[in-house]
Amino acid sequence: MKISKRISDIPMSGIRKMFDLAGPDSINLGLGEPDLNPPVEAIEGMNAAASKGLNKYGPTAGIPELRNAVADRFSKYGEMTGDNILITPSGSSALLEIFESMVDPGDEVLIPSPGFVIYGPHAQLCGGSFDEYRLTDGDFQPDIDDIQSKIKSNTRMIVVTTPSNPTGGVLTEESKKALCDIAQDKDITIVADEVYDSFVYEGKHVSFMDRLDVSVVVNGFSKMMAVTGWRMGFICANRDVMDPLVKMQYHLCASPNMPAQYGILNALPVMDGYLENARSVFKTRRDLISRRINEIPGMSIIPPRGAFYAFPSYDLNMPSSELATELAKNKLICTPGSAFGRYGEKHLRFSYAASEEKIETGMDILENVMGRLR
Ligand SMILES: Cc1ncc(COP(=O)(O)O)c(C=O)c1O
């Protein structure tokens, strides 16, 4: 059968590749999903909805009760109503819907590097292209000079991720202002990916939800409620772009999962307590993994302020894909920095959404392998 050039041109994700090397007794610090249980209210709400017969198609933009409840919760970041919220079948599809609605063939999208793996391919799937902008060393802020130098007449969008996968970096107010100024001056849209907004351990999350004049914001319930398998996300956008986004969503899925929407709705009121506990668990693990990494000669990390990833650098003269493969052979799964773009090389990504015991064992393996290779 003929396969489109559009999809054939896109390489397989470097994250998935490492999973193929994982044996059953490997320590897996490659997975970007919380190992916590979802709030019971979410499961109960979803089960109750399914039992009551709410198993049919629903409104394309999501059920109004959930759109309004999400707007209420996220009003802490900016003024909005349910009309600014589109419930989507995952953060990933939210991103694709935005790209499909805003990128034309020939347009270019600037994406963070190191950065999450789907932005570049999404630009290509829309017939556009992408260029990578650099994050600064250590605190992983967008390098504004690098962005300025890469803006061209066809630059349509700048993607920003905060807190960041893979770096754990959290955007500062100064970086946000600089990005918004560029967006305004050059008529470029900011796509802010804020799916880790619940996981900030120091300082506070800096959201673009109060700048819907220049940005479209993606968030989701996968990480927030530990329901990665439910495939539930949302977009927060200004009313002008909502209609095309809803039209795009109609073509993608007709309407989001009905029982899951009721589950999310039922859990939203308990999220403050649930997330306080989740943050405390992750912060302890972050401290543990950062300390262990910094004790290994040749590896170093500034403890990341957000998300649940450690992205240390190393000083071996070896590409990150080779080092990650060597670790996988020794039963530790992580992701090579190069999977996250041109500026991710000489780093490894470890997810600390895993038990302290697994983190300790994983770091023992890392210490041994690094000791042998140096
Ligand atoms: C930065 C970032 N954005 C978006 C997503 C997509 O999340 P989901 O599709 O589960 O909502 C992920 C998942 O790992 C991510 O790390």
PDBQT file of the ligand as one rigid body, heavy atoms in Angstrom, charges set to zero:
ROOT
HETATM    1  C1  LIG A 401       5.859  18.621  27.189  1.00  0.00    +0.000 C 
HETATM    2  C2  LIG A 401       4.773  17.671  26.862  1.00  0.00    +0.000 A 
HETATM    3  N1  LIG A 401       3.714  18.107  26.177  1.00  0.00    +0.000 NA
HETATM    4  C3  LIG A 401       2.680  17.303  25.865  1.00  0.00    +0.000 A 
HETATM    5  C4  LIG A 401       2.691  15.985  26.222  1.00  0.00    +0.000 A 
HETATM    6  C5  LIG A 401       1.537  15.125  25.805  1.00  0.00    +0.000 C 
HETATM    7  O1  LIG A 401       0.806  14.645  26.894  1.00  0.00    +0.000 OA
HETATM    8  P1  LIG A 401      -0.579  13.914  26.684  1.00  0.00    +0.000 P 
HETATM    9  O2  LIG A 401      -0.766  13.658  25.240  1.00  0.00    +0.000 OA
HETATM   10  O3  LIG A 401      -0.512  12.664  27.479  1.00  0.00    +0.000 OA
HETATM   11  O4  LIG A 401      -1.607  14.874  27.219  1.00  0.00    +0.000 OA
HETATM   12  C6  LIG A 401       3.780  15.457  26.924  1.00  0.00    +0.000 A 
HETATM   13  C7  LIG A 401       3.860  14.025  27.271  1.00  0.00    +0.000 C 
HETATM   14  O5  LIG A 401       4.851  13.488  27.668  1.00  0.00    +0.000 OA
HETATM   15  C8  LIG A 401       4.847  16.328  27.257  1.00  0.00    +0.000 A 
HETATM   16  O6  LIG A 401       5.919  15.889  27.933  1.00  0.00    +0.000 OA
ENDROOT
TORSDOF 0
